[in-house]
Amino acid sequence: MSRFGVLLDIDGVLCDQLGLMAGAKDFVSTLVKKNIPFMCLSNNTLKRRSDMSEHLKELGLPIRTDQIYTSAMATARFLAQQNSEARVYVLGSGGLITALEKNNLNIVEEKPHYVIVGEGRDYTLAMLDKAIKFLKEGARLVTVNMDNQRATAFGLRSGCGSIVKLLEDETDKKALNLGKPSPLMLRSARKLLGMRASFTVMIGDHMENDIYGGIQLGYYSVMVMSGRASEEEMKNYSFLPDKIINSLEDFSVEDLEQIIDDKPIDEDYLITFG
């Protein structure tokens, strides 16, 4: 059994809108060959994870549906644990709806316990007005991510963060973000691998969502410089990843194995947070 497990961001590390990222196929294939547990993460809630798996397989990546964990799944699981009979009003579609239904949450149009902000193509003013009304009446505000923009085949579009800001300003409510970099999502993903924090690797291309999230939980963090941030912009952050690479083409699984073998184990951290 492998001594470590890997959490891989999908967008910007494995693929982007144009296709497969450099080195992704060899890296994932080697993880599979060596039987190293891994989980692919995404804050995208428009797509169902079965659709994501099919798309990744079409690109040549041998990734099963159960090796994908999304912020929609993290959100649905958390709410079901909080209240198994929760009533939810949803601003979103696709994978978010599927995840909520699989967790037996009640999607309603009146008197919800929660207003959930997810990614969608069909937001209307009427829907936003309804969400504001429910929040003012006592519903809690939850979001699947706080990204102000999301990448599409047609360029950048407004993301959940923009909608959340509007709802917060109108209602004085504070949203709970259950997508990356939420410890709730990243800890759940790690537990699905069956790994302790000190033996978990987070590989991502977003300093806040991926790297900061991993650092909070004691994961070994690898920043992929695929265009999300420049080296100059990284100087503005008060935290740094453990390693910076241009792409997975520059970083083999064997490199990672050597790093983990040489890494000292923080026993106090494992006892406290593991």
C-alpha positions as CSV (number, residue, x, y, z in Angstrom):
1,M,0.0,0.0,0.0
2,S,1.2,3.5,-0.8
3,R,2.6,5.7,2.0
4,F,0.9,8.8,0.5
5,G,-2.2,10.0,-1.4
6,V,-2.6,12.8,-4.0
7,L,-5.3,15.4,-4.4
8,L,-5.3,16.8,-7.9
9,D,-7.1,19.9,-9.1
10,I,-8.8,19.2,-12.4
11,D,-9.0,22.6,-14.1
12,G,-5.6,24.0,-14.9
13,V,-3.6,20.9,-13.7
14,L,-5.1,18.0,-15.7
15,C,-6.9,19.9,-18.4
16,D,-8.3,23.3,-19.4
17,Q,-10.8,24.5,-22.0
18,L,-8.4,23.7,-24.8
19,G,-7.7,20.1,-23.7
20,L,-5.1,18.0,-21.8
21,M,-2.4,19.8,-19.8
22,A,1.3,18.9,-20.4
23,G,2.4,15.8,-18.4
24,A,-1.1,15.0,-17.1
25,K,-1.5,11.7,-18.9
26,D,1.8,10.2,-17.8
27,F,1.4,11.5,-14.2
28,V,-2.1,10.0,-13.7
29,S,-1.2,6.8,-15.6
30,T,1.8,6.3,-13.2
31,L,-0.4,6.9,-10.1
32,V,-2.7,4.2,-11.4
33,K,0.1,1.8,-12.3
34,K,1.8,2.2,-8.9
35,N,-1.6,1.9,-7.1
36,I,-1.2,5.3,-5.4
37,P,-4.5,6.6,-4.2
38,F,-5.6,9.9,-5.7
39,M,-8.7,12.1,-5.9
40,C,-9.5,14.7,-8.5
41,L,-11.1,17.9,-7.1
42,S,-13.2,20.5,-8.8
43,N,-15.2,23.6,-7.7
44,N,-17.2,23.2,-10.9
45,T,-20.8,22.2,-10.0
46,L,-22.4,22.5,-13.5
47,K,-21.1,19.1,-14.5
48,R,-21.9,15.8,-12.8
49,R,-18.9,13.9,-11.8
50,S,-19.9,11.0,-14.2
51,D,-19.7,13.5,-17.0
52,M,-16.4,14.8,-15.8
53,S,-15.0,11.2,-15.7
54,E,-16.2,10.6,-19.3
55,H,-14.6,13.8,-20.5
56,L,-11.3,13.0,-18.8
57,K,-11.3,9.5,-20.2
58,E,-11.9,11.0,-23.7
59,L,-8.7,13.0,-23.1
60,G,-6.8,9.9,-22.2
61,L,-6.9,10.0,-18.4
62,P,-7.9,6.8,-16.7
63,I,-10.0,8.4,-14.0
64,R,-13.1,6.7,-12.5
65,T,-16.2,8.4,-11.4
66,D,-15.4,7.6,-7.7
67,Q,-12.0,9.3,-8.1
68,I,-13.7,12.7,-8.5
69,Y,-14.9,14.8,-5.7
70,T,-16.7,18.1,-6.3
71,S,-17.7,21.1,-4.2
72,A,-21.3,20.1,-5.0
73,M,-20.8,16.7,-3.3
74,A,-19.0,18.4,-0.3
75,T,-21.9,20.8,0.1
76,A,-24.6,18.2,-0.1
77,R,-22.9,15.9,2.3
78,F,-22.4,18.7,4.9
79,L,-26.0,19.8,4.7
80,A,-27.3,16.3,5.0
81,Q,-25.1,15.8,8.1
82,Q,-26.4,19.1,9.6
83,N,-30.0,18.3,8.9
84,S,-31.1,15.2,7.1
85,E,-34.5,16.8,6.4
86,A,-33.2,20.1,5.2
87,R,-35.2,22.1,2.7
88,V,-33.0,23.9,0.2
89,Y,-33.6,26.6,-2.4
90,V,-31.0,26.3,-5.2
91,L,-29.5,28.9,-7.4
92,G,-27.7,26.5,-9.7
93,S,-28.1,23.4,-11.9
94,G,-26.5,20.2,-13.2
95,G,-24.1,18.5,-10.8
96,L,-25.3,20.4,-7.7
97,I,-28.9,19.2,-8.2
98,T,-27.7,15.6,-8.6
99,A,-25.6,15.8,-5.5
100,L,-28.4,17.2,-3.4
101,E,-30.9,14.6,-4.6
102,K,-28.4,11.8,-3.9
103,N,-28.2,13.0,-0.3
104,N,-32.0,13.1,0.0
105,L,-32.2,16.8,0.5
106,N,-35.5,18.5,-0.3
107,I,-35.3,21.0,-3.1
108,V,-38.1,23.5,-2.6
109,E,-39.5,26.8,-3.8
110,E,-40.9,28.0,-0.4
111,K,-39.7,28.2,3.2
112,P,-36.1,26.7,2.8
113,H,-33.7,26.2,5.6
114,Y,-30.8,27.1,3.2
115,V,-30.2,29.1,0.1
116,I,-27.5,27.4,-1.9
117,V,-25.5,29.4,-4.5
118,G,-24.1,27.1,-7.3
119,E,-23.0,27.6,-10.9
120,G,-25.8,28.0,-13.4
121,R,-26.6,29.4,-16.8
122,D,-30.2,30.5,-16.0
123,Y,-30.0,33.0,-13.1
124,T,-32.9,35.5,-13.3
125,L,-33.7,38.6,-11.2
126,A,-36.8,36.8,-10.0
127,M,-34.7,34.0,-8.6
128,L,-32.3,36.4,-6.9
129,D,-35.3,38.3,-5.4
130,K,-36.7,35.1,-4.1
131,A,-33.3,34.2,-2.5
132,I,-33.1,37.6,-0.8
133,K,-36.6,37.1,0.6
134,F,-35.8,33.7,2.0
135,L,-32.5,34.9,3.6
136,K,-34.3,37.9,5.2
137,E,-36.9,35.4,6.6
138,G,-34.1,33.4,8.3
139,A,-32.7,30.9,5.7
140,R,-28.9,30.3,5.9
141,L,-26.6,31.2,3.0
142,V,-24.3,28.5,1.6
143,T,-22.1,28.5,-1.6
144,V,-20.2,25.9,-3.5
145,N,-17.3,28.3,-4.1
146,M,-16.3,31.9,-3.9
147,D,-14.8,32.3,-7.4
148,N,-15.7,35.7,-8.8
149,Q,-15.2,34.4,-12.4
150,R,-15.4,31.0,-14.0
151,A,-13.7,29.9,-17.3
152,T,-16.0,28.7,-20.1
153,A,-15.5,27.8,-23.7
154,F,-16.7,31.3,-24.5
155,G,-14.3,33.1,-22.1
156,L,-14.7,34.2,-18.5
157,R,-18.2,34.5,-17.0
158,S,-19.4,35.7,-13.6
159,G,-19.0,33.1,-10.8
160,C,-20.6,32.2,-7.6
161,G,-18.6,34.8,-5.7
162,S,-20.3,37.6,-7.5
163,I,-23.8,36.3,-6.7
164,V,-22.8,35.7,-3.1
165,K,-21.5,39.2,-2.7
166,L,-24.8,40.6,-3.9
167,L,-26.9,38.4,-1.5
168,E,-24.6,39.2,1.4
169,D,-24.9,43.0,0.8
170,E,-28.7,42.8,0.5
171,T,-29.3,40.7,3.6
172,D,-26.3,41.1,6.0
173,K,-26.0,37.3,5.9
174,K,-22.5,35.7,5.7
175,A,-22.1,32.8,3.3
176,L,-20.5,29.5,4.3
177,N,-18.2,28.4,1.5
178,L,-18.1,24.6,1.3
179,G,-15.9,24.4,-1.8
180,K,-12.1,24.8,-2.1
181,P,-10.3,26.1,0.0
182,S,-12.8,25.0,2.7
183,P,-11.2,22.6,5.1
184,L,-14.5,20.7,5.1
185,M,-14.0,19.8,1.4
186,L,-10.3,19.1,1.5
187,R,-10.5,17.1,4.7
188,S,-13.3,15.0,3.3
189,A,-11.4,14.3,0.1
190,R,-8.3,13.3,2.1
191,K,-10.4,10.9,4.3
192,L,-11.8,9.3,1.2
193,L,-8.2,8.4,0.4
194,G,-7.7,7.0,3.8
195,M,-4.5,9.0,4.4
196,R,-3.2,11.1,7.3
197,A,-2.6,14.8,6.6
198,S,1.2,14.5,6.6
199,F,1.0,11.9,3.8
200,T,-1.4,13.9,1.6
201,V,-0.2,15.9,-1.4
202,M,-2.3,18.8,-2.8
203,I,-1.4,19.7,-6.4
204,G,-3.2,22.8,-7.8
205,D,-2.9,25.9,-9.9
206,H,-4.7,28.4,-7.6
207,M,-2.8,29.9,-4.7
208,E,-5.9,30.6,-2.6
209,N,-8.2,27.6,-3.4
210,D,-5.6,24.9,-3.7
211,I,-2.4,25.9,-2.0
212,Y,-3.8,27.8,1.0
213,G,-6.4,25.1,1.5
214,G,-3.7,22.5,1.6
215,I,-1.4,24.4,3.8
216,Q,-4.2,24.9,6.4
217,L,-4.5,21.2,6.7
218,G,-0.8,20.3,6.7
219,Y,-0.7,18.8,3.2
220,Y,2.4,18.9,1.0
221,S,1.5,21.6,-1.6
222,V,2.6,21.8,-5.2
223,M,1.8,24.9,-7.3
224,V,1.4,24.4,-11.0
225,M,2.1,27.6,-12.9
226,S,-0.4,27.1,-15.7
227,G,-1.4,30.7,-16.1
228,R,-3.6,31.3,-13.1
229,A,-0.9,33.3,-11.3
230,S,2.5,34.7,-12.3
231,E,5.7,34.4,-10.2
232,E,5.4,38.2,-9.7
233,E,1.9,37.9,-8.4
234,M,2.9,35.1,-6.0
235,K,5.1,37.6,-4.2
236,N,2.0,39.2,-2.9
237,Y,1.0,36.2,-0.8
238,S,2.1,35.7,2.8
239,F,2.3,31.9,2.2
240,L,4.2,29.7,-0.2
241,P,3.7,26.2,-1.6
242,D,6.3,23.5,-0.8
243,K,7.1,23.2,-4.5
244,I,6.5,25.2,-7.7
245,I,6.4,23.6,-11.1
246,N,5.5,24.7,-14.6
247,S,3.4,21.6,-15.4
248,L,3.2,17.9,-14.4
249,E,5.6,17.3,-17.3
250,D,8.3,18.7,-15.0
251,F,7.3,16.6,-12.0
252,S,7.2,12.8,-11.9
253,V,5.5,10.5,-9.5
254,E,9.0,9.2,-8.7
255,D,10.0,12.8,-7.7
256,L,7.0,12.9,-5.4
257,E,7.8,9.5,-3.9
258,Q,11.3,10.7,-3.0
259,I,10.0,13.9,-1.5
260,I,7.6,12.0,0.7
261,D,10.3,9.5,1.7
262,D,12.6,12.4,2.8
263,K,9.8,14.4,4.5
264,P,9.9,14.4,8.4
265,I,6.7,13.4,10.1
266,D,5.1,16.0,12.4
267,E,3.7,13.6,15.0
268,D,2.2,16.5,17.1
269,Y,0.3,17.6,14.0
270,L,-1.0,14.1,13.4
271,I,-2.2,13.7,16.9
272,T,-3.9,17.1,16.9
273,F,-5.4,17.2,13.5
274,G,-5.0,13.9,11.8
